[in-house]
Amino acid sequence: MVDNIIDILNKFEPISLKEMDSVSLLDRIDTKFMFRIDKLPLFLEKISPLYRVLDIKNIRINNYETLYYDTDDFFLFLQHHNGKLNRYKVRNRRYVDTNLNFFEIKFKNNKNRTIKRRIKRENLDIVLKDDAKDFLVNNSNLNPESLSAKLWVNYSRITLVNKFSKERLTIDLNLNFRNENSTISYPMLVITEVKQDKANRSNFLSLMKENHIRPNSISKYCFGLASIQQNIKKNNFKYKILTINKICYGKD
């Protein structure tokens, strides 16, 4: 399956990291979809003339390591679980293939926009360090002393850029969650995310509609924590977990 996907990606025109700067979209509207991985080759074939693919040293499927932070009572997770807007996620992310590390704050506001702020780091730190703490204080209402590492979320990503509009499309595969006690993987699941500065027509959105795949909001952090963490409130995510099991395995 992966070899087939790589063969199809090689048909796409490349785009470099530097060229990607023009579509960074740190303030954006997100639309997410989920489907089984065996659908991906056909979808890629259909959009190959319309998008460019991020190519880093001839690598077109890049590996990501992400470490999320939360309070001991999982306040940030519960804000999302309870449907609160104006909420945060806090993470360190490593782009494995380039060894770039960023400390990131994601803010979902009450206008349904996602705003991401980040600073470059030398390393992916398990414990928040001084400059990350200062950045958090200056860009959120969170207390850095209350946060600690809670969940690793690792995956492979394909990044596409629309040739004709300001749009990025990320395609995440090989999703893996890990905490200090457990590990769980979803090798059959694909999560895609259309990122736009404003709601516009999109070739990929049209493709999803044609194939009767509806938008499905999902947070990797919240889904991962609900899947792996014991003794945590997760009733509002049970339907999401059932949906994912049906996508991956055709069962409840």
C-alpha positions as semicolon CSV with decimal commas, in nm:
position;residue;x (nm);y (nm);z (nm)
1;M;0,000;0,000;0,000
2;V;0,271;0,251;0,100
3;D;0,475;0,174;-0,214
4;N;0,167;0,239;-0,426
5;I;0,107;0,570;-0,249
6;I;0,470;0,673;-0,303
7;D;0,445;0,589;-0,674
8;I;0,140;0,812;-0,708
9;L;0,302;1,096;-0,509
10;N;0,593;1,088;-0,753
11;K;0,350;1,207;-1,021
12;F;0,286;1,532;-0,831
13;E;0,486;1,846;-0,897
14;P;0,705;1,918;-0,592
15;I;0,706;2,221;-0,365
16;S;0,992;2,307;-0,130
17;L;0,978;2,409;0,235
18;K;1,079;2,763;0,141
19;E;0,802;2,787;-0,117
20;M;0,557;2,668;0,149
21;D;0,608;2,992;0,342
22;S;0,354;3,165;0,119
23;V;0,082;2,929;0,243
24;S;0,176;2,891;0,609
25;L;-0,188;2,962;0,711
26;L;-0,123;3,004;1,083
27;D;-0,465;3,177;1,106
28;R;-0,709;2,960;0,916
29;I;-1,029;2,760;0,877
30;D;-0,984;2,383;0,908
31;T;-1,202;2,109;0,759
32;K;-1,117;1,750;0,853
33;F;-1,214;1,413;0,708
34;M;-1,148;1,052;0,801
35;F;-1,148;0,744;0,578
36;R;-0,984;0,405;0,537
37;I;-0,636;0,398;0,385
38;D;-0,733;0,181;0,088
39;K;-0,930;0,478;-0,052
40;L;-0,625;0,705;-0,054
41;P;-0,452;0,592;-0,378
42;L;-0,758;0,668;-0,590
43;F;-0,810;1,006;-0,423
44;L;-0,446;1,099;-0,483
45;E;-0,469;0,998;-0,848
46;K;-0,770;1,224;-0,899
47;I;-0,613;1,535;-0,749
48;S;-0,256;1,488;-0,874
49;P;-0,287;1,753;-1,151
50;L;-0,427;2,010;-0,907
51;Y;-0,186;2,004;-0,614
52;R;0,188;2,015;-0,548
53;V;0,347;1,789;-0,288
54;L;0,600;1,893;-0,024
55;D;0,931;1,732;-0,116
56;I;1,219;1,734;0,134
57;K;1,535;1,573;-0,004
58;N;1,321;1,346;-0,225
59;I;1,104;1,243;0,071
60;R;0,731;1,300;0,016
61;I;0,592;1,123;0,323
62;N;0,737;1,294;0,629
63;N;0,747;1,174;0,988
64;Y;0,621;1,382;1,280
65;E;0,668;1,338;1,655
66;T;0,440;1,547;1,875
67;L;0,430;1,572;2,252
68;Y;0,120;1,729;2,409
69;Y;0,103;1,896;2,749
70;D;-0,192;1,929;2,986
71;T;-0,270;1,979;3,351
72;D;-0,282;1,684;3,590
73;D;-0,663;1,696;3,577
74;F;-0,657;1,724;3,193
75;F;-0,814;2,070;3,180
76;L;-0,728;2,131;2,813
77;F;-0,868;1,794;2,708
78;L;-1,189;1,855;2,904
79;Q;-1,233;2,201;2,750
80;H;-1,251;2,031;2,410
81;H;-1,459;1,739;2,539
82;N;-1,716;1,981;2,683
83;G;-1,737;2,184;2,360
84;K;-1,576;2,499;2,495
85;L;-1,448;2,748;2,240
86;N;-1,156;2,985;2,293
87;R;-0,953;2,679;2,393
88;Y;-0,586;2,586;2,369
89;K;-0,362;2,297;2,285
90;V;0,005;2,307;2,384
91;R;0,267;2,086;2,220
92;N;0,624;2,033;2,112
93;R;0,662;1,904;1,759
94;R;0,959;1,749;1,580
95;Y;0,977;1,731;1,201
96;V;1,184;1,414;1,202
97;D;1,321;1,427;0,846
98;T;1,462;1,778;0,889
99;N;1,523;1,761;1,266
100;L;1,332;2,087;1,315
101;N;1,165;2,137;1,653
102;F;0,894;2,385;1,744
103;F;0,702;2,469;2,059
104;E;0,346;2,546;1,948
105;I;0,027;2,693;2,091
106;K;-0,296;2,629;1,902
107;F;-0,599;2,844;1,982
108;K;-0,949;2,765;1,857
109;N;-1,160;3,080;1,888
110;N;-1,535;3,135;1,899
111;K;-1,537;3,226;1,529
112;N;-1,425;2,873;1,439
113;R;-1,079;2,984;1,337
114;T;-0,759;2,805;1,436
115;I;-0,466;3,033;1,524
116;K;-0,123;2,875;1,568
117;R;0,180;3,043;1,721
118;R;0,517;2,879;1,753
119;I;0,886;2,926;1,828
120;K;1,178;2,722;1,704
121;R;1,357;2,505;1,957
122;E;1,686;2,318;1,954
123;N;1,526;2,006;2,100
124;L;1,191;1,848;2,168
125;D;1,176;1,892;2,546
126;I;0,987;1,661;2,779
127;V;0,975;1,940;3,039
128;L;0,887;2,296;2,938
129;K;1,197;2,518;2,942
130;D;1,235;2,890;3,010
131;D;1,175;3,031;2,661
132;A;0,877;2,799;2,606
133;K;0,731;2,907;2,940
134;D;0,773;3,275;2,850
135;F;0,617;3,215;2,509
136;L;0,319;3,044;2,672
137;V;0,268;3,328;2,920
138;N;0,285;3,588;2,643
139;N;0,048;3,406;2,407
140;S;-0,214;3,245;2,633
141;N;-0,385;3,265;2,969
142;L;-0,229;2,934;3,078
143;N;0,010;2,882;3,367
144;P;0,316;2,691;3,239
145;E;0,389;2,555;3,586
146;S;0,061;2,362;3,574
147;L;0,143;2,176;3,250
148;S;0,333;1,851;3,204
149;A;0,382;1,601;2,921
150;K;0,078;1,376;2,874
151;L;0,072;1,212;2,531
152;W;0,295;1,136;2,233
153;V;0,115;1,150;1,898
154;N;0,330;1,025;1,609
155;Y;0,236;0,984;1,244
156;S;0,344;1,019;0,883
157;R;0,221;1,317;0,681
158;I;0,177;1,406;0,316
159;T;0,145;1,783;0,261
160;L;-0,018;1,912;-0,058
161;V;-0,058;2,272;-0,178
162;N;-0,330;2,376;-0,420
163;K;-0,187;2,519;-0,743
164;F;-0,474;2,763;-0,792
165;S;-0,581;2,886;-0,449
166;K;-0,441;2,953;-0,103
167;E;-0,501;2,609;0,039
168;R;-0,298;2,338;0,207
169;L;-0,405;1,979;0,246
170;T;-0,244;1,749;0,502
171;I;-0,290;1,372;0,489
172;D;-0,191;1,185;0,806
173;L;-0,115;0,811;0,815
174;N;0,018;0,551;1,059
175;L;-0,127;0,723;1,363
176;N;0,029;0,612;1,691
177;F;-0,049;0,723;2,047
178;R;0,174;0,661;2,347
179;N;0,178;0,756;2,714
180;E;0,384;0,621;3,002
181;N;0,161;0,314;3,034
182;S;0,029;0,216;2,691
183;T;0,060;0,239;2,313
184;I;-0,217;0,216;2,055
185;S;-0,196;0,243;1,673
186;Y;-0,445;0,300;1,391
187;P;-0,267;0,183;1,073
188;M;-0,588;0,171;0,865
189;L;-0,697;0,529;0,943
190;V;-0,634;0,838;0,729
191;I;-0,705;1,185;0,868
192;T;-0,704;1,470;0,618
193;E;-0,728;1,840;0,688
194;V;-0,805;2,119;0,442
195;K;-0,654;2,448;0,562
196;Q;-0,778;2,774;0,408
197;D;-0,756;3,140;0,501
198;K;-1,130;3,165;0,432
199;A;-1,400;2,927;0,312
200;N;-1,341;2,879;-0,060
201;R;-1,408;2,622;-0,325
202;S;-1,167;2,331;-0,296
203;N;-1,091;2,042;-0,528
204;F;-1,044;1,810;-0,233
205;L;-1,363;1,924;-0,061
206;S;-1,549;1,852;-0,385
207;L;-1,387;1,508;-0,405
208;M;-1,499;1,425;-0,052
209;K;-1,854;1,534;-0,134
210;E;-1,858;1,321;-0,448
211;N;-1,758;1,018;-0,241
212;H;-2,010;1,089;0,036
213;I;-1,740;1,147;0,298
214;R;-1,861;1,411;0,539
215;P;-1,646;1,652;0,738
216;N;-1,564;1,501;1,075
217;S;-1,400;1,720;1,334
218;I;-1,130;1,536;1,526
219;S;-0,847;1,635;1,755
220;K;-0,561;1,388;1,749
221;Y;-0,474;1,476;2,107
222;C;-0,829;1,428;2,234
223;F;-0,891;1,114;2,030
224;G;-0,560;0,968;2,143
225;L;-0,617;1,050;2,507
226;A;-0,973;0,911;2,497
227;S;-0,835;0,593;2,339
228;I;-0,549;0,533;2,579
229;Q;-0,609;0,713;2,910
230;Q;-0,797;0,536;3,188
231;N;-1,026;0,712;3,438
232;I;-1,095;1,017;3,224
233;K;-1,425;1,165;3,110
234;K;-1,479;1,061;2,749
235;N;-1,852;1,004;2,694
236;N;-1,872;1,281;2,434
237;F;-1,599;1,107;2,231
238;K;-1,748;0,756;2,239
239;Y;-1,936;0,808;1,912
240;K;-1,615;0,933;1,749
241;I;-1,428;0,623;1,860
242;L;-1,709;0,401;1,729
243;T;-1,699;0,585;1,396
244;I;-1,324;0,534;1,366
245;N;-1,354;0,163;1,448
246;K;-1,616;0,130;1,173
247;I;-1,390;0,310;0,924
248;C;-1,088;0,097;1,010
249;Y;-1,238;-0,240;1,084
250;G;-1,605;-0,230;0,985
251;K;-1,717;-0,293;1,342
252;D;-1,850;-0,117;1,652
